[in-house]
Amino acid sequence: MPSWNEILSELTACDRNNPLDFIRRKYLLELNKKRGRNVIAYYSGWLQRPGILETSISDDDKNGLMAVIHKLDRSNGLDILLHTPGGDMAATESIVDYLHKMFGNDIECFIPQIAMSGGTMIACSGKLIHMGKQSNIGPIDPQFGGIPAHGVIEEFEEAIAAAKNEPTSIPIWQTIISKYHPTFVGECRNAITLADDIVQEWLARNMFSDLVDPKKKAAQVTKALNNHSDTKIHARHIPIEKAKKIGLRIVDLEKDQNLQDLVLTVHHCFMHTFANSTCIKIIENHNGQCVMQKIAQAKGHRP
């Protein structure tokens, strides 16, 4: 299958009106023929357009998924290609609920490069995750405006301990803690619990449903993914080896070289589209049905 540069040459030589769309859809259809399953790419251009809020997972993405799932033969299951920085947890939960209603448990997730945070949560909802040596998932620890919920709780507990052991430090900690609104610590605890509950349920219901004690296994995996003290930062990249060690059911893309080449070719096509257009998000199926969001539509650009 074509490499990055070969795709670029193919795009340059293409005499179609919209070569980016034509070449991208050509290889999505080939992936469908290879696997015999429905294929949907759920792609964000956040790497090319950093700082744009609309590149994150949102409730509006469900409209895109509804559009591209319409008229698909759902008995053929779903292969979903994920490339996303994550986003709103409630929206992520709603999207997965919809996908399960459409395809049941017959969902397999492919991560050609990166699926972070909410993207990792979506990947955990499938029965298998396909990753290559270049692929990464990320922690699922909740954030509030970029502030880690785990970090807030750790800081708050440190302040309480310091106030008990070193009363002279109270004025310093009062200054630090005063930046939190009254219910913030409770909201952080609730968000952490919700992330645990959501992912544990998905893992137990699908990926680990054949085990004697799927809930126990799901809890172990979720604890590893939602452990800020181990991962340290929300942007921590988890490679395939660690994802396996955590306990997720991972399929090596390298085991089928033709499949890996095809998945990466599709990925390259999307990266070329983001780099050479104003698109910031694309949801597209193998039949060419597509919903695109363009930068002119985005209103949340941050400097």
Stockholm file with secondary structure:
# STOCKHOLM 1.0

chainA/1-303         MPSWNEILSELTACDRNNPLDFIRRKYLLELNKKRGRNVIAYYSGWLQRPGILETSISDDDKNGLMAVIHKLDRSNGLDILLHTPGGDMAATESIVDYLHKMFGNDIECFIPQIAMSGGTMIACSGKLIHMGKQSNIGPIDPQFGGIPAHGVIEEFEEAIAAAKNEPTSIPIWQTIISKYHPTFVGECRNAITLADDIVQEWLARNMFSDLVDPKKKAAQVTKALNNHSDTKIHARHIPIEKAKKIGLRIVDLEKDQNLQDLVLTVHHCFMHTFANSTCIKIIENHNGQCVMQKIAQAKGHRP
#=GR chainA/1-303 SS CCCHHHHHHHHHHCCSSSHHHHHHHHHHHHHHHHHTSEEEEEEECTTTSTTBGGGSBCTHHHHHHHHHHTTCCGGGCEEEEEEBCCBCHHHHHHHHHHHHHHHTTCEEEEESSEECTHHHHHHHTSSEEEECTTCEECCCCCEETTEEHHHHHHHHHHHHHHHHHCGGGHHHHHHHHTTSCTTHHHHHHHHHHHHHHHHHHHIIIIITTTSSSHHHHHHHHHHHHTCHHHHCSTTCCEEHHHHHHHTCCEEEGGGSHHHHHHHHHHHHHHHHHHHTSSEEEEEEETTSCEEEEEGGGCCCBCC
#=GC SS_cons         CCCHHHHHHHHHHCCSSSHHHHHHHHHHHHHHHHHTSEEEEEEECTTTSTTBGGGSBCTHHHHHHHHHHTTCCGGGCEEEEEEBCCBCHHHHHHHHHHHHHHHTTCEEEEESSEECTHHHHHHHTSSEEEECTTCEECCCCCEETTEEHHHHHHHHHHHHHHHHHCGGGHHHHHHHHTTSCTTHHHHHHHHHHHHHHHHHHHIIIIITTTSSSHHHHHHHHHHHHTCHHHHCSTTCCEEHHHHHHHTCCEEEGGGSHHHHHHHHHHHHHHHHHHHTSSEEEEEEETTSCEEEEEGGGCCCBCC
//
